[in-house]
Amino acid sequence: MSGTIQYAQPIQGADVISQLPSDQSQPSHNEIRIVESLFKENKDTMSMIATESKDAIFIGILFVVFSLPVVDGLVLKFLPSAETSPYMMVGIKALALMLTYWVVKHFYLSRKA
């Protein structure tokens, strides 16, 4: 075999691509947007990993920041009752971490749009 595909006969009633009507006019902005939305560019694996890992990296950084002793001191300064229970301290810091993440993520997304 030579590696090419040979078709016996065209399908009855089918259009031959070279005989379809076309013009040389430039597509409009809306037509370009429609085509771009239908045929999105496939991202390579490394760019997908980088895009998807942004949230995980941000949460990791927040965790490190909220684990610092300085943050413990700030929590105790505003809520002295957190000194009696380590669970209360962890709970308060977890809520602060979640709130910080939510605010930053939604603020970033609102600016991106």
Phi and psi in radians as a Rosetta constraint file:
Dihedral C 1 N 2 CA 2 C 2 CIRCULARHARMONIC -1.585 0.35
Dihedral N 2 CA 2 C 2 N 3 CIRCULARHARMONIC -0.125 0.35
Dihedral C 2 N 3 CA 3 C 3 CIRCULARHARMONIC 1.623 0.35
Dihedral N 3 CA 3 C 3 N 4 CIRCULARHARMONIC 0.037 0.35
Dihedral C 3 N 4 CA 4 C 4 CIRCULARHARMONIC -1.884 0.35
Dihedral N 4 CA 4 C 4 N 5 CIRCULARHARMONIC 2.664 0.35
Dihedral C 4 N 5 CA 5 C 5 CIRCULARHARMONIC -1.670 0.35
Dihedral N 5 CA 5 C 5 N 6 CIRCULARHARMONIC 2.257 0.35
Dihedral C 5 N 6 CA 6 C 6 CIRCULARHARMONIC -1.912 0.35
Dihedral N 6 CA 6 C 6 N 7 CIRCULARHARMONIC 2.165 0.35
Dihedral C 6 N 7 CA 7 C 7 CIRCULARHARMONIC -1.712 0.35
Dihedral N 7 CA 7 C 7 N 8 CIRCULARHARMONIC 2.377 0.35
Dihedral C 7 N 8 CA 8 C 8 CIRCULARHARMONIC -1.120 0.35
Dihedral N 8 CA 8 C 8 N 9 CIRCULARHARMONIC -1.026 0.35
Dihedral C 8 N 9 CA 9 C 9 CIRCULARHARMONIC -2.584 0.35
Dihedral N 9 CA 9 C 9 N 10 CIRCULARHARMONIC 2.622 0.35
Dihedral C 9 N 10 CA 10 C 10 CIRCULARHARMONIC -1.119 0.35
Dihedral N 10 CA 10 C 10 N 11 CIRCULARHARMONIC 2.666 0.35
Dihedral C 10 N 11 CA 11 C 11 CIRCULARHARMONIC -1.195 0.35
Dihedral N 11 CA 11 C 11 N 12 CIRCULARHARMONIC 2.390 0.35
Dihedral C 11 N 12 CA 12 C 12 CIRCULARHARMONIC -1.088 0.35
Dihedral N 12 CA 12 C 12 N 13 CIRCULARHARMONIC 2.267 0.35
Dihedral C 12 N 13 CA 13 C 13 CIRCULARHARMONIC 1.474 0.35
Dihedral N 13 CA 13 C 13 N 14 CIRCULARHARMONIC -0.007 0.35
Dihedral C 13 N 14 CA 14 C 14 CIRCULARHARMONIC -1.498 0.35
Dihedral N 14 CA 14 C 14 N 15 CIRCULARHARMONIC 2.651 0.35
Dihedral C 14 N 15 CA 15 C 15 CIRCULARHARMONIC -1.573 0.35
Dihedral N 15 CA 15 C 15 N 16 CIRCULARHARMONIC 2.433 0.35
Dihedral C 15 N 16 CA 16 C 16 CIRCULARHARMONIC -1.475 0.35
Dihedral N 16 CA 16 C 16 N 17 CIRCULARHARMONIC 2.301 0.35
Dihedral C 16 N 17 CA 17 C 17 CIRCULARHARMONIC -1.005 0.35
Dihedral N 17 CA 17 C 17 N 18 CIRCULARHARMONIC -0.733 0.35
Dihedral C 17 N 18 CA 18 C 18 CIRCULARHARMONIC -1.163 0.35
Dihedral N 18 CA 18 C 18 N 19 CIRCULARHARMONIC -0.280 0.35
Dihedral C 18 N 19 CA 19 C 19 CIRCULARHARMONIC -1.768 0.35
Dihedral N 19 CA 19 C 19 N 20 CIRCULARHARMONIC 0.032 0.35
Dihedral C 19 N 20 CA 20 C 20 CIRCULARHARMONIC -1.283 0.35
Dihedral N 20 CA 20 C 20 N 21 CIRCULARHARMONIC 2.546 0.35
Dihedral C 20 N 21 CA 21 C 21 CIRCULARHARMONIC -1.241 0.35
Dihedral N 21 CA 21 C 21 N 22 CIRCULARHARMONIC 2.430 0.35
Dihedral C 21 N 22 CA 22 C 22 CIRCULARHARMONIC -2.662 0.35
Dihedral N 22 CA 22 C 22 N 23 CIRCULARHARMONIC 2.816 0.35
Dihedral C 22 N 23 CA 23 C 23 CIRCULARHARMONIC -2.303 0.35
Dihedral N 23 CA 23 C 23 N 24 CIRCULARHARMONIC 3.032 0.35
Dihedral C 23 N 24 CA 24 C 24 CIRCULARHARMONIC -1.802 0.35
Dihedral N 24 CA 24 C 24 N 25 CIRCULARHARMONIC 0.280 0.35
Dihedral C 24 N 25 CA 25 C 25 CIRCULARHARMONIC -1.264 0.35
Dihedral N 25 CA 25 C 25 N 26 CIRCULARHARMONIC 2.623 0.35
Dihedral C 25 N 26 CA 26 C 26 CIRCULARHARMONIC -1.309 0.35
Dihedral N 26 CA 26 C 26 N 27 CIRCULARHARMONIC 2.426 0.35
Dihedral C 26 N 27 CA 27 C 27 CIRCULARHARMONIC -1.214 0.35
Dihedral N 27 CA 27 C 27 N 28 CIRCULARHARMONIC 2.621 0.35
Dihedral C 27 N 28 CA 28 C 28 CIRCULARHARMONIC -1.327 0.35
Dihedral N 28 CA 28 C 28 N 29 CIRCULARHARMONIC 2.938 0.35
Dihedral C 28 N 29 CA 29 C 29 CIRCULARHARMONIC -1.053 0.35
Dihedral N 29 CA 29 C 29 N 30 CIRCULARHARMONIC -0.731 0.35
Dihedral C 29 N 30 CA 30 C 30 CIRCULARHARMONIC -1.124 0.35
Dihedral N 30 CA 30 C 30 N 31 CIRCULARHARMONIC -0.690 0.35
Dihedral C 30 N 31 CA 31 C 31 CIRCULARHARMONIC -1.120 0.35
Dihedral N 31 CA 31 C 31 N 32 CIRCULARHARMONIC -0.698 0.35
Dihedral C 31 N 32 CA 32 C 32 CIRCULARHARMONIC -1.124 0.35
Dihedral N 32 CA 32 C 32 N 33 CIRCULARHARMONIC -0.748 0.35
Dihedral C 32 N 33 CA 33 C 33 CIRCULARHARMONIC -1.096 0.35
Dihedral N 33 CA 33 C 33 N 34 CIRCULARHARMONIC -0.676 0.35
Dihedral C 33 N 34 CA 34 C 34 CIRCULARHARMONIC -1.121 0.35
Dihedral N 34 CA 34 C 34 N 35 CIRCULARHARMONIC -0.810 0.35
Dihedral C 34 N 35 CA 35 C 35 CIRCULARHARMONIC -1.112 0.35
Dihedral N 35 CA 35 C 35 N 36 CIRCULARHARMONIC -0.728 0.35
Dihedral C 35 N 36 CA 36 C 36 CIRCULARHARMONIC -1.131 0.35
Dihedral N 36 CA 36 C 36 N 37 CIRCULARHARMONIC -0.618 0.35
Dihedral C 36 N 37 CA 37 C 37 CIRCULARHARMONIC -1.274 0.35
Dihedral N 37 CA 37 C 37 N 38 CIRCULARHARMONIC -0.534 0.35
Dihedral C 37 N 38 CA 38 C 38 CIRCULARHARMONIC -1.362 0.35
Dihedral N 38 CA 38 C 38 N 39 CIRCULARHARMONIC -0.636 0.35
Dihedral C 38 N 39 CA 39 C 39 CIRCULARHARMONIC -2.072 0.35
Dihedral N 39 CA 39 C 39 N 40 CIRCULARHARMONIC 1.292 0.35
Dihedral C 39 N 40 CA 40 C 40 CIRCULARHARMONIC -1.255 0.35
Dihedral N 40 CA 40 C 40 N 41 CIRCULARHARMONIC 2.608 0.35
Dihedral C 40 N 41 CA 41 C 41 CIRCULARHARMONIC -1.243 0.35
Dihedral N 41 CA 41 C 41 N 42 CIRCULARHARMONIC 2.306 0.35
Dihedral C 41 N 42 CA 42 C 42 CIRCULARHARMONIC -1.328 0.35
Dihedral N 42 CA 42 C 42 N 43 CIRCULARHARMONIC 2.231 0.35
Dihedral C 42 N 43 CA 43 C 43 CIRCULARHARMONIC -1.499 0.35
Dihedral N 43 CA 43 C 43 N 44 CIRCULARHARMONIC 2.594 0.35
Dihedral C 43 N 44 CA 44 C 44 CIRCULARHARMONIC -1.368 0.35
Dihedral N 44 CA 44 C 44 N 45 CIRCULARHARMONIC 2.922 0.35
Dihedral C 44 N 45 CA 45 C 45 CIRCULARHARMONIC -1.058 0.35
Dihedral N 45 CA 45 C 45 N 46 CIRCULARHARMONIC -0.736 0.35
Dihedral C 45 N 46 CA 46 C 46 CIRCULARHARMONIC -1.158 0.35
Dihedral N 46 CA 46 C 46 N 47 CIRCULARHARMONIC -0.683 0.35
Dihedral C 46 N 47 CA 47 C 47 CIRCULARHARMONIC -1.224 0.35
Dihedral N 47 CA 47 C 47 N 48 CIRCULARHARMONIC -0.582 0.35
Dihedral C 47 N 48 CA 48 C 48 CIRCULARHARMONIC -1.144 0.35
Dihedral N 48 CA 48 C 48 N 49 CIRCULARHARMONIC -0.742 0.35
Dihedral C 48 N 49 CA 49 C 49 CIRCULARHARMONIC -1.109 0.35
Dihedral N 49 CA 49 C 49 N 50 CIRCULARHARMONIC -0.753 0.35
Dihedral C 49 N 50 CA 50 C 50 CIRCULARHARMONIC -1.108 0.35
Dihedral N 50 CA 50 C 50 N 51 CIRCULARHARMONIC -0.744 0.35
Dihedral C 50 N 51 CA 51 C 51 CIRCULARHARMONIC -1.145 0.35
Dihedral N 51 CA 51 C 51 N 52 CIRCULARHARMONIC -0.773 0.35
Dihedral C 51 N 52 CA 52 C 52 CIRCULARHARMONIC -1.282 0.35
Dihedral N 52 CA 52 C 52 N 53 CIRCULARHARMONIC -0.412 0.35
Dihedral C 52 N 53 CA 53 C 53 CIRCULARHARMONIC -1.533 0.35
Dihedral N 53 CA 53 C 53 N 54 CIRCULARHARMONIC -0.074 0.35
Dihedral C 53 N 54 CA 54 C 54 CIRCULARHARMONIC -1.035 0.35
Dihedral N 54 CA 54 C 54 N 55 CIRCULARHARMONIC -0.803 0.35
Dihedral C 54 N 55 CA 55 C 55 CIRCULARHARMONIC -1.103 0.35
Dihedral N 55 CA 55 C 55 N 56 CIRCULARHARMONIC -0.753 0.35
Dihedral C 55 N 56 CA 56 C 56 CIRCULARHARMONIC -1.112 0.35
Dihedral N 56 CA 56 C 56 N 57 CIRCULARHARMONIC -0.718 0.35
Dihedral C 56 N 57 CA 57 C 57 CIRCULARHARMONIC -1.142 0.35
Dihedral N 57 CA 57 C 57 N 58 CIRCULARHARMONIC -0.753 0.35
Dihedral C 57 N 58 CA 58 C 58 CIRCULARHARMONIC -1.089 0.35
Dihedral N 58 CA 58 C 58 N 59 CIRCULARHARMONIC -0.757 0.35
Dihedral C 58 N 59 CA 59 C 59 CIRCULARHARMONIC -1.124 0.35
Dihedral N 59 CA 59 C 59 N 60 CIRCULARHARMONIC -0.683 0.35
Dihedral C 59 N 60 CA 60 C 60 CIRCULARHARMONIC -1.077 0.35
Dihedral N 60 CA 60 C 60 N 61 CIRCULARHARMONIC -0.734 0.35
Dihedral C 60 N 61 CA 61 C 61 CIRCULARHARMONIC -1.136 0.35
Dihedral N 61 CA 61 C 61 N 62 CIRCULARHARMONIC -0.762 0.35
Dihedral C 61 N 62 CA 62 C 62 CIRCULARHARMONIC -1.054 0.35
Dihedral N 62 CA 62 C 62 N 63 CIRCULARHARMONIC -0.699 0.35
Dihedral C 62 N 63 CA 63 C 63 CIRCULARHARMONIC -1.077 0.35
Dihedral N 63 CA 63 C 63 N 64 CIRCULARHARMONIC -0.770 0.35
Dihedral C 63 N 64 CA 64 C 64 CIRCULARHARMONIC -1.104 0.35
Dihedral N 64 CA 64 C 64 N 65 CIRCULARHARMONIC -0.769 0.35
Dihedral C 64 N 65 CA 65 C 65 CIRCULARHARMONIC -1.094 0.35
Dihedral N 65 CA 65 C 65 N 66 CIRCULARHARMONIC -0.784 0.35
Dihedral C 65 N 66 CA 66 C 66 CIRCULARHARMONIC -1.294 0.35
Dihedral N 66 CA 66 C 66 N 67 CIRCULARHARMONIC -0.189 0.35
Dihedral C 66 N 67 CA 67 C 67 CIRCULARHARMONIC -1.545 0.35
Dihedral N 67 CA 67 C 67 N 68 CIRCULARHARMONIC -0.143 0.35
Dihedral C 67 N 68 CA 68 C 68 CIRCULARHARMONIC -1.210 0.35
Dihedral N 68 CA 68 C 68 N 69 CIRCULARHARMONIC 2.555 0.35
Dihedral C 68 N 69 CA 69 C 69 CIRCULARHARMONIC -1.078 0.35
Dihedral N 69 CA 69 C 69 N 70 CIRCULARHARMONIC -0.464 0.35
Dihedral C 69 N 70 CA 70 C 70 CIRCULARHARMONIC -1.073 0.35
Dihedral N 70 CA 70 C 70 N 71 CIRCULARHARMONIC -0.679 0.35
Dihedral C 70 N 71 CA 71 C 71 CIRCULARHARMONIC -1.175 0.35
Dihedral N 71 CA 71 C 71 N 72 CIRCULARHARMONIC -0.679 0.35
Dihedral C 71 N 72 CA 72 C 72 CIRCULARHARMONIC -1.011 0.35
Dihedral N 72 CA 72 C 72 N 73 CIRCULARHARMONIC -0.751 0.35
Dihedral C 72 N 73 CA 73 C 73 CIRCULARHARMONIC -1.100 0.35
Dihedral N 73 CA 73 C 73 N 74 CIRCULARHARMONIC -0.701 0.35
Dihedral C 73 N 74 CA 74 C 74 CIRCULARHARMONIC -1.147 0.35
Dihedral N 74 CA 74 C 74 N 75 CIRCULARHARMONIC -0.714 0.35
Dihedral C 74 N 75 CA 75 C 75 CIRCULARHARMONIC -1.106 0.35
Dihedral N 75 CA 75 C 75 N 76 CIRCULARHARMONIC -0.781 0.35
Dihedral C 75 N 76 CA 76 C 76 CIRCULARHARMONIC -1.159 0.35
Dihedral N 76 CA 76 C 76 N 77 CIRCULARHARMONIC -0.533 0.35
Dihedral C 76 N 77 CA 77 C 77 CIRCULARHARMONIC -1.139 0.35
Dihedral N 77 CA 77 C 77 N 78 CIRCULARHARMONIC -0.706 0.35
Dihedral C 77 N 78 CA 78 C 78 CIRCULARHARMONIC -1.598 0.35
Dihedral N 78 CA 78 C 78 N 79 CIRCULARHARMONIC -0.490 0.35
Dihedral C 78 N 79 CA 79 C 79 CIRCULARHARMONIC -2.306 0.35
Dihedral N 79 CA 79 C 79 N 80 CIRCULARHARMONIC 1.433 0.35
Dihedral C 79 N 80 CA 80 C 80 CIRCULARHARMONIC -1.068 0.35
Dihedral N 80 CA 80 C 80 N 81 CIRCULARHARMONIC -0.378 0.35
Dihedral C 80 N 81 CA 81 C 81 CIRCULARHARMONIC -1.187 0.35
Dihedral N 81 CA 81 C 81 N 82 CIRCULARHARMONIC -0.277 0.35
Dihedral C 81 N 82 CA 82 C 82 CIRCULARHARMONIC -1.249 0.35
Dihedral N 82 CA 82 C 82 N 83 CIRCULARHARMONIC -0.234 0.35
Dihedral C 82 N 83 CA 83 C 83 CIRCULARHARMONIC -1.266 0.35
Dihedral N 83 CA 83 C 83 N 84 CIRCULARHARMONIC -0.457 0.35
Dihedral C 83 N 84 CA 84 C 84 CIRCULARHARMONIC -1.355 0.35
Dihedral N 84 CA 84 C 84 N 85 CIRCULARHARMONIC -0.433 0.35
Dihedral C 84 N 85 CA 85 C 85 CIRCULARHARMONIC -2.305 0.35
Dihedral N 85 CA 85 C 85 N 86 CIRCULARHARMONIC 2.133 0.35
Dihedral C 85 N 86 CA 86 C 86 CIRCULARHARMONIC -1.148 0.35
Dihedral N 86 CA 86 C 86 N 87 CIRCULARHARMONIC -0.480 0.35
Dihedral C 86 N 87 CA 87 C 87 CIRCULARHARMONIC -1.185 0.35
Dihedral N 87 CA 87 C 87 N 88 CIRCULARHARMONIC -0.643 0.35
Dihedral C 87 N 88 CA 88 C 88 CIRCULARHARMONIC -1.146 0.35
Dihedral N 88 CA 88 C 88 N 89 CIRCULARHARMONIC -0.713 0.35
Dihedral C 88 N 89 CA 89 C 89 CIRCULARHARMONIC -1.089 0.35
Dihedral N 89 CA 89 C 89 N 90 CIRCULARHARMONIC -0.818 0.35
Dihedral C 89 N 90 CA 90 C 90 CIRCULARHARMONIC -1.116 0.35
Dihedral N 90 CA 90 C 90 N 91 CIRCULARHARMONIC -0.720 0.35
Dihedral C 90 N 91 CA 91 C 91 CIRCULARHARMONIC -1.101 0.35
Dihedral N 91 CA 91 C 91 N 92 CIRCULARHARMONIC -0.767 0.35
Dihedral C 91 N 92 CA 92 C 92 CIRCULARHARMONIC -1.120 0.35
Dihedral N 92 CA 92 C 92 N 93 CIRCULARHARMONIC -0.768 0.35
Dihedral C 92 N 93 CA 93 C 93 CIRCULARHARMONIC -1.175 0.35
Dihedral N 93 CA 93 C 93 N 94 CIRCULARHARMONIC -0.621 0.35
Dihedral C 93 N 94 CA 94 C 94 CIRCULARHARMONIC -1.139 0.35
Dihedral N 94 CA 94 C 94 N 95 CIRCULARHARMONIC -0.758 0.35
Dihedral C 94 N 95 CA 95 C 95 CIRCULARHARMONIC -1.111 0.35
Dihedral N 95 CA 95 C 95 N 96 CIRCULARHARMONIC -0.711 0.35
Dihedral C 95 N 96 CA 96 C 96 CIRCULARHARMONIC -1.128 0.35
Dihedral N 96 CA 96 C 96 N 97 CIRCULARHARMONIC -0.699 0.35
Dihedral C 96 N 97 CA 97 C 97 CIRCULARHARMONIC -1.097 0.35
Dihedral N 97 CA 97 C 97 N 98 CIRCULARHARMONIC -0.812 0.35
Dihedral C 97 N 98 CA 98 C 98 CIRCULARHARMONIC -1.105 0.35
Dihedral N 98 CA 98 C 98 N 99 CIRCULARHARMONIC -0.741 0.35
Dihedral C 98 N 99 CA 99 C 99 CIRCULARHARMONIC -1.123 0.35
Dihedral N 99 CA 99 C 99 N 100 CIRCULARHARMONIC -0.753 0.35
Dihedral C 99 N 100 CA 100 C 100 CIRCULARHARMONIC -1.082 0.35
Dihedral N 100 CA 100 C 100 N 101 CIRCULARHARMONIC -0.799 0.35
Dihedral C 100 N 101 CA 101 C 101 CIRCULARHARMONIC -1.054 0.35
Dihedral N 101 CA 101 C 101 N 102 CIRCULARHARMONIC -0.801 0.35
Dihedral C 101 N 102 CA 102 C 102 CIRCULARHARMONIC -1.088 0.35
Dihedral N 102 CA 102 C 102 N 103 CIRCULARHARMONIC -0.797 0.35
Dihedral C 102 N 103 CA 103 C 103 CIRCULARHARMONIC -1.107 0.35
Dihedral N 103 CA 103 C 103 N 104 CIRCULARHARMONIC -0.817 0.35
Dihedral C 103 N 104 CA 104 C 104 CIRCULARHARMONIC -1.143 0.35
Dihedral N 104 CA 104 C 104 N 105 CIRCULARHARMONIC -0.764 0.35
Dihedral C 104 N 105 CA 105 C 105 CIRCULARHARMONIC -1.102 0.35
Dihedral N 105 CA 105 C 105 N 106 CIRCULARHARMONIC -0.799 0.35
Dihedral C 105 N 106 CA 106 C 106 CIRCULARHARMONIC -1.281 0.35
Dihedral N 106 CA 106 C 106 N 107 CIRCULARHARMONIC -0.574 0.35
Dihedral C 106 N 107 CA 107 C 107 CIRCULARHARMONIC -1.150 0.35
Dihedral N 107 CA 107 C 107 N 108 CIRCULARHARMONIC -0.742 0.35
Dihedral C 107 N 108 CA 108 C 108 CIRCULARHARMONIC -1.107 0.35
Dihedral N 108 CA 108 C 108 N 109 CIRCULARHARMONIC -0.760 0.35
Dihedral C 108 N 109 CA 109 C 109 CIRCULARHARMONIC -1.179 0.35
Dihedral N 109 CA 109 C 109 N 110 CIRCULARHARMONIC -0.613 0.35
Dihedral C 109 N 110 CA 110 C 110 CIRCULARHARMONIC -1.213 0.35
Dihedral N 110 CA 110 C 110 N 111 CIRCULARHARMONIC -0.542 0.35
Dihedral C 110 N 111 CA 111 C 111 CIRCULARHARMONIC -1.326 0.35
Dihedral N 111 CA 111 C 111 N 112 CIRCULARHARMONIC -0.520 0.35
Dihedral C 111 N 112 CA 112 C 112 CIRCULARHARMONIC -1.266 0.35
Dihedral N 112 CA 112 C 112 N 113 CIRCULARHARMONIC -0.541 0.35
